[in-house]
Amino acid sequence: AEYIIILDADRDIDAGNIKKYIEALKKYDVVIGSKRHPHSTYQAPLLRKMLSLGFNALVNILLGVRVSDTQTGFKAFKAKHLKMIMKAIVVKRYSWDAEVLALANLLKLKIAEAPVHIRQERLFKMRDVLRMLLELLGIVYRLRMIRWYQRNIGKEDPQYKLLLKI
């Protein structure tokens, strides 16, 4: 397929915008759902909203990913880029989104934010919040300290190596 859409299976997110996301992929490499987009609707407990804002701020600061919302489970990709990124992904849980966007950023892919309609009623468990923070620190370590991603992404594809200037 030319495009890949990823949508959380818990049905908290309205999938009605899929056509708009695919249309946006004609101009962008990655389209992410953003709870903070002006045309989004977002219903969730206040604590969950605050945790989301805090985590997104950390991702922006620590990973250099400049988007307003990294964690919404509605994303669209040009397949060729996502396939390359997935070869270097380490995180398999909650911070997966941040890692994918850090690698997209590293590859200088064009990322667009799009509206979503979300209704979340559940809160996070404290151990899940801590796991997200640990996963994020692992991403920071691989990206900034040992530059693991820079050495491992796109090994077999010269197009990506040129983007990374290695």
Solvent accessible surface area in square Angstrom, and as a share of the most:
residue,aa,sasa,rsa
1,A,117,0.91
2,E,125,0.56
3,Y,49,0.19
4,I,52,0.26
5,I,52,0.26
6,I,52,0.26
7,L,60,0.30
8,D,67,0.35
9,A,100,0.77
10,D,67,0.35
11,R,218,0.79
12,D,24,0.12
13,I,16,0.08
14,D,77,0.40
15,A,39,0.30
16,G,63,0.60
17,N,16,0.08
18,I,56,0.28
19,K,171,0.72
20,K,140,0.59
21,Y,1,0.01
22,I,59,0.30
23,E,101,0.45
24,A,29,0.22
25,L,0,0.00
26,K,133,0.56
27,K,145,0.62
28,Y,77,0.29
29,D,18,0.09
30,V,0,0.00
31,V,0,0.00
32,I,0,0.00
33,G,0,0.00
34,S,0,0.00
35,K,18,0.08
36,R,74,0.27
37,H,41,0.18
38,P,118,0.74
39,H,135,0.60
40,S,21,0.13
41,T,78,0.45
42,Y,40,0.15
43,Q,102,0.45
44,A,21,0.17
45,P,43,0.27
46,L,128,0.64
47,L,99,0.49
48,R,31,0.11
49,K,63,0.27
50,M,115,0.51
51,L,59,0.29
52,S,17,0.11
53,L,99,0.49
54,G,37,0.35
55,F,17,0.07
56,N,13,0.07
57,A,46,0.36
58,L,66,0.33
59,V,0,0.00
60,N,26,0.13
61,I,128,0.65
62,L,52,0.26
63,L,2,0.01
64,G,17,0.16
65,V,1,0.01
66,R,172,0.63
67,V,15,0.09
68,S,42,0.27
69,D,1,0.00
70,T,0,0.00
71,Q,41,0.18
72,T,3,0.02
73,G,7,0.06
74,F,0,0.00
75,K,2,0.01
76,A,0,0.00
77,F,0,0.00
78,K,47,0.20
79,A,5,0.04
80,K,119,0.51
81,H,9,0.04
82,L,8,0.04
83,K,114,0.48
84,M,14,0.06
85,I,0,0.00
86,M,84,0.38
87,K,135,0.57
88,A,2,0.01
89,I,14,0.07
90,V,63,0.36
91,V,10,0.05
92,K,158,0.67
93,R,125,0.46
94,Y,73,0.28
95,S,0,0.00
96,W,40,0.14
97,D,18,0.10
98,A,0,0.00
99,E,0,0.00
100,V,0,0.00
101,L,0,0.00
102,A,2,0.02
103,L,0,0.00
104,A,0,0.00
105,N,61,0.31
106,L,34,0.17
107,L,0,0.00
108,K,129,0.55
109,L,16,0.08
110,K,119,0.50
111,I,42,0.21
112,A,16,0.12
113,E,58,0.26
114,A,12,0.09
115,P,29,0.18
116,V,1,0.00
117,H,65,0.29
118,I,6,0.03
119,R,148,0.54
120,Q,25,0.11
121,E,123,0.55
122,R,134,0.49
123,L,93,0.46
124,F,62,0.26
125,K,116,0.49
126,M,138,0.62
127,R,148,0.54
128,D,14,0.07
129,V,23,0.13
130,L,94,0.47
131,R,85,0.31
132,M,15,0.07
133,L,63,0.31
134,L,125,0.62
135,E,28,0.13
136,L,1,0.01
137,L,98,0.49
138,G,19,0.19
139,I,0,0.00
140,V,23,0.13
141,Y,114,0.43
142,R,37,0.13
143,L,7,0.03
144,R,125,0.45
145,M,135,0.60
146,I,66,0.34
147,R,128,0.47
148,W,71,0.25
149,Y,0,0.00
150,Q,11,0.05
151,R,127,0.46
152,N,36,0.18
153,I,1,0.00
154,G,2,0.02
155,K,128,0.54
156,E,115,0.51
157,D,37,0.19
158,P,99,0.62
159,Q,86,0.38
160,Y,4,0.02
161,K,49,0.21
162,L,139,0.69
163,L,55,0.28
164,L,22,0.11
165,K,169,0.72
166,I,114,0.58
